[in-house]
Amino acid sequence: MMIPKARSGYDGITIYSPKVESWRIDLSDNTNQWGPPPAARRALDALSANEYARYPQPYSTDLRALLAEYAGVKPEMIVVGCGSDDIIDCTMRAFAEPGEVVCAMEPTFGMVPVFAKMNGLRSVGVPLSEDGSVDSARILAVRGAVTYICTPNNPTGCAIPFRTAAEIVEEAEGLVIVDCAYAEFGGESMTALASSGRAVVTRTMSKAFGLAGLRIGYGIASPQIVLAIEKARGPYKVTIAAEAAAMAALSEDLKWVRLRADEAIANRERFSSELRALGYSPLPSSANFVLVPVGDCDATMGKLRAAGIAVRGFHAVEGIGDAVRITIGPWEMMQECLDALGAAA
C-alpha cells in the first residue's frame, strides 16, 4: 500500500518544540509577568459546564464589538483569530498566490518565513539599517505580494515612525501586514493605516492583556480585507473561554491593563539604565522587553539559567551579534536578573 507523501513545500519546516522546563523566573516569551486581569479570571470561573459544551460564536461578534471600541474603529473592521499569528497566517493565504513573495524586515518575528513557506510562498528578508531603523526603499524594491513590518519590532524593540509605515503601505506592491503586538508599550499608533484598504494592523491580547494561554489575536482592516481574511480563516477560531476572558478584560479591567503596561514601561527604562551601569548596551526599546548584545549568547544564558532565570537567546544577529532578549516584569524579577547578569559580565 502506497504511503501518502506530504507536499514538498513543507520540506525544511521545523516543528516548533521549545524545551519545556520549570523556571523560577521566566523572562523568555514577552508575556505579562503580572498575570491576567482579575476580571478575566472571574469570567473563567463563572463559566458553566453547559457553556463549555457549546460552540462559540462563529466569528466572535460580541468580542469584535468590544475590540472595535477599544481600537476606536467600527466592528466590521475587526477580524479575530487564535492569536495574532493566526491573522498573519490567514492574511498571507488570502492575499498571496503560491510562489509569490512575502517581504519582511529582518530580524523580526520568526514565524513570518515559516508561515510563508507553509502557504507555498517565498520569503525575502530585508535587513534593518545599522541604527536599527527600517529601510523602506529596500523593502519596497522587493515588490512583495505581502509585505510584513513589525512595530515595535520583535526582537529588537525598535518602533517604526508612522510616516515610514505609511509610506510602505502607500507604495507597496501588495497588502501590508503591520504587526503591532506590543502597541500598548510604546511607539506611534498604526490604527489609522487600517482605513487605507491596503493594510491589516494586527494586535494581540497575549502581551499587555496577559492572556497568552488563551490565544486571542485580532486584525484591524477595511471590511473588504476582513472578509477575505475570514474566508481564509474559517469559523470557530476563538473558544468560549477565550471570548469570556477577553470580553471581561475589555469591559471591566482596562485600567488594570494600562497600569501594568505603565509599570512595564517604567521598569524597562530603569532596567536598561541599570544594564548600562553594568557595562551592557541594551538596544532602545518601545516594547515590553529589551534586546541586550552579549559576547557569547550561550555562556550568558547558561549563567542566567544557573540562577533559575530563562531568557531568549539570539545568535549572530546581523549588525548586532549575539544577544539575549529579556522580558520586563515586576522589579523584583528584574533585580534578580540584574544580579545574575552582573555576575555574568
C-alpha positions in Angstrom: 0.0 0.0 0.0 1.4 3.4 -1.0 2.1 5.8 1.8 0.8 9.4 1.1 3.5 11.9 0.8 3.3 15.4 2.3 3.6 18.3 -0.1 7.2 19.2 -0.9 6.7 22.8 0.1 6.9 21.6 3.8 10.4 20.4 3.4 12.7 22.4 5.7 10.0 23.5 8.1 10.9 22.6 11.6 8.2 21.9 14.2 8.4 24.5 16.9 9.2 22.5 20.0 10.8 24.6 22.8 12.3 22.7 25.6 9.7 22.8 28.4 11.4 23.5 31.7 10.2 24.9 35.0 12.0 28.2 35.6 12.0 30.1 38.8 11.8 33.3 36.7 10.8 33.0 33.0 11.6 36.2 31.0 11.8 34.5 27.6 8.4 34.9 26.0 7.4 38.6 26.3 4.2 37.6 28.2 2.7 39.6 31.0 4.6 38.8 34.2 1.8 40.3 36.3 -0.6 37.6 35.1 -4.1 38.0 33.6 -6.6 40.8 34.6 -8.7 39.9 37.7 -11.9 40.3 35.7 -10.7 37.7 33.2 -10.1 35.1 35.9 -13.5 35.8 37.4 -15.1 35.3 34.0 -13.4 31.9 33.5 -14.5 30.8 37.0 -18.1 31.8 36.2 -18.4 29.6 33.0 -20.8 26.7 33.4 -20.3 23.2 32.1 -23.1 23.9 29.6 -21.3 26.8 28.1 -18.2 24.8 27.6 -20.3 22.2 25.8 -21.4 24.7 23.2 -19.7 26.1 20.1 -18.6 29.7 20.4 -19.9 32.4 18.1 -18.6 31.6 14.6 -16.8 34.9 14.1 -16.8 36.3 17.7 -19.4 39.0 17.0 -19.6 40.2 20.6 -15.8 40.2 21.2 -15.3 42.1 17.9 -17.6 44.9 19.1 -15.6 45.4 22.3 -12.3 45.2 20.4 -13.6 47.8 17.9 -14.5 50.1 20.8 -11.0 49.6 22.3 -9.3 50.2 19.0 -11.5 53.1 18.0 -12.9 51.6 14.8 -16.1 50.0 13.6 -16.8 46.3 14.3 -16.8 45.4 10.6 -13.1 46.4 10.6 -12.1 43.7 13.2 -11.2 40.1 12.5 -10.4 37.8 15.4 -8.2 34.7 15.4 -6.3 32.2 17.5 -3.5 34.6 18.4 -2.3 37.4 16.1 -0.1 34.9 14.3 -3.3 33.2 13.1 -4.3 36.5 11.5 -0.8 36.8 9.9 -1.0 33.3 8.5 -4.6 33.7 7.1 -3.7 37.1 5.6 -0.8 35.5 3.6 -3.1 32.8 2.5 -5.8 35.3 1.5 -3.6 37.8 -0.4 -0.7 35.9 -2.0 -0.8 33.2 -4.6 1.6 30.2 -4.3 5.1 31.1 -5.5 4.7 34.8 -4.8 6.9 36.7 -2.4 6.4 37.7 1.2 8.8 40.5 2.1 9.7 41.1 5.8 12.2 43.2 7.8 15.0 41.2 9.3 15.4 40.3 12.1 11.7 40.1 13.1 9.1 37.7 14.3 10.5 34.3 13.5 7.2 32.7 12.3 6.9 35.0 9.3 9.1 32.9 7.0 7.5 29.8 8.4 4.0 30.9 7.5 5.2 32.0 4.1 6.6 28.5 3.4 3.5 26.8 4.8 1.4 28.8 2.3 3.7 28.0 -0.7 5.2 31.5 -0.7 8.8 32.7 -0.9 10.2 34.7 2.0 12.6 37.6 1.3 14.2 39.3 4.3 15.4 42.9 4.2 18.0 43.7 7.0 17.4 46.6 9.3 19.7 49.6 8.8 22.8 49.8 11.1 20.9 52.1 13.5 18.0 49.6 13.8 15.7 51.5 11.5 13.6 50.1 8.6 15.0 50.7 5.1 11.7 51.4 3.4 13.2 51.8 -0.1 14.8 48.3 0.1 11.5 46.8 1.4 9.5 48.4 -1.4 12.0 47.3 -4.0 11.2 43.6 -3.2 7.6 44.2 -4.6 6.2 41.5 -2.3 2.6 40.3 -2.8 2.5 40.6 1.0 4.9 42.9 3.0 5.4 42.4 6.7 6.6 45.1 9.1 6.6 44.9 12.9 6.4 47.9 15.3 7.7 47.8 18.0 9.8 45.1 16.4 10.5 41.7 17.9 13.3 41.0 18.8 15.0 44.5 18.6 12.2 46.5 20.3 12.6 49.4 17.9 9.5 51.3 16.8 8.8 52.4 13.2 7.8 56.0 12.7 4.2 56.4 11.5 5.4 58.3 8.4 7.7 55.4 7.4 5.0 52.8 7.9 2.5 54.9 5.9 5.0 55.2 3.1 5.4 51.5 2.9 1.6 51.0 3.0 1.0 53.6 0.3 3.8 52.4 -2.1 3.9 48.6 -1.5 3.0 46.3 -4.4 0.6 44.3 -2.4 -1.0 44.1 1.0 1.0 45.2 4.1 0.8 43.5 7.5 1.6 45.9 10.3 2.2 43.8 13.3 1.6 45.8 16.5 1.7 43.1 19.1 3.5 45.4 21.5 1.5 48.5 20.8 0.5 49.1 24.5 4.1 49.6 25.5 5.2 52.3 23.1 5.6 53.6 19.6 3.1 55.6 17.5 -0.4 54.2 16.9 -0.7 52.5 13.5 -4.5 52.1 13.6 -5.1 54.8 11.0 -3.3 52.7 8.4 -6.2 50.2 8.6 -8.5 52.5 6.7 -6.2 52.6 3.7 -7.6 49.4 2.2 -4.0 48.4 1.7 -3.1 47.1 5.2 -4.1 45.0 8.1 -2.9 46.1 11.5 -2.5 43.0 13.8 -2.8 43.2 17.6 -2.9 40.7 20.4 -4.2 40.1 23.9 -1.2 37.9 24.7 1.1 40.7 25.9 -0.4 43.6 27.8 -3.6 41.8 28.5 -1.9 38.8 30.0 -4.0 36.2 28.1 -1.3 34.4 26.1 -2.6 31.0 27.2 -6.0 31.7 25.7 -4.7 32.7 22.2 -6.6 35.8 21.3 -5.4 38.0 18.4 -7.1 40.4 16.1 -6.6 42.4 12.9 -7.9 45.9 12.0 -8.5 46.5 8.3 -11.1 47.6 5.8 -14.3 45.5 5.8 -13.2 44.0 2.4 -9.9 42.8 3.8 -11.6 41.5 6.9 -14.0 39.4 4.8 -11.1 38.0 2.7 -9.2 37.0 5.9 -12.3 35.4 7.4 -12.7 33.3 4.2 -9.2 32.1 4.7 -9.6 31.6 8.4 -12.9 29.8 8.8 -15.3 29.9 11.8 -15.0 29.0 15.5 -11.3 30.0 15.9 -11.8 31.6 19.4 -13.0 29.4 22.2 -15.9 30.1 24.6 -13.3 30.5 27.5 -11.1 32.9 25.5 -14.1 35.0 24.5 -15.3 35.3 28.1 -11.9 36.2 29.5 -11.2 38.7 26.7 -14.6 40.4 27.0 -14.3 40.7 30.7 -10.8 42.3 30.5 -12.0 44.8 27.8 -15.2 45.8 29.6 -14.1 45.7 33.3 -10.3 45.8 33.6 -8.8 48.3 31.1 -7.5 50.4 34.0 -5.7 47.4 35.4 -4.2 46.6 31.9 -3.0 50.2 31.5 -1.4 50.4 35.0 0.5 47.1 34.4 1.7 48.4 30.9 2.8 51.7 32.5 4.7 49.7 35.2 6.4 47.6 32.5 7.5 50.8 30.6 8.9 52.3 33.8 10.7 49.1 34.7 12.0 48.8 31.1 13.7 52.2 31.3 15.1 51.5 34.8 16.3 48.1 33.8 18.0 49.5 30.7 19.8 52.2 32.8 21.0 49.6 35.3 22.2 47.4 32.4 24.3 50.3 31.1 25.8 50.8 34.5 26.9 47.1 34.4 28.6 47.7 31.1 25.9 46.3 28.8 24.5 48.3 25.8 20.8 47.3 25.5 19.0 48.5 22.4 16.4 51.3 22.8 13.1 49.6 23.2 9.4 50.5 22.8 8.2 47.0 23.8 7.9 45.0 27.0 11.4 43.6 26.5 14.9 44.7 25.8 17.5 43.1 23.5 20.9 43.0 25.0 24.0 42.3 22.9 26.4 39.9 24.6 29.8 38.5 23.7 28.6 34.9 23.9 24.9 34.2 23.9 25.2 30.6 25.2 27.5 31.5 28.0 25.3 34.3 29.2 22.1 32.2 29.0 23.9 29.4 30.9 24.8 31.7 33.8 21.2 33.1 33.9 19.8 29.5 33.9 22.1 28.6 36.7 20.3 31.4 38.7 16.9 29.9 37.6 16.2 32.6 35.0 15.1 32.0 31.5 15.7 34.5 28.6 15.6 34.1 24.8 18.9 33.9 23.0 19.8 35.0 19.5 23.0 34.0 17.7 24.8 36.2 15.2 22.0 38.8 14.6 23.1 40.8 11.6 24.5 44.2 12.7 24.2 43.2 16.4 26.0 39.8 17.0 24.9 37.5 19.8 22.2 38.9 22.1 19.7 37.9 24.7 16.1 39.2 24.8 14.7 39.8 28.3 11.1 40.3 29.1 10.2 43.1 31.5 8.2 42.2 34.7 7.9 43.3 38.3 11.0 45.0 39.6 11.8 42.1 42.0 12.3 39.8 38.9 14.4 42.4 37.1 16.7 43.0 40.1 17.4 39.2 40.2 18.1 39.2 36.5 20.5 42.2 37.0 22.3 40.4 39.8 22.8 37.4 37.7 23.9 39.5 34.7 26.3 41.4 37.0 27.9 38.1 37.9 28.0 37.1 34.2 29.6 40.3 33.0 
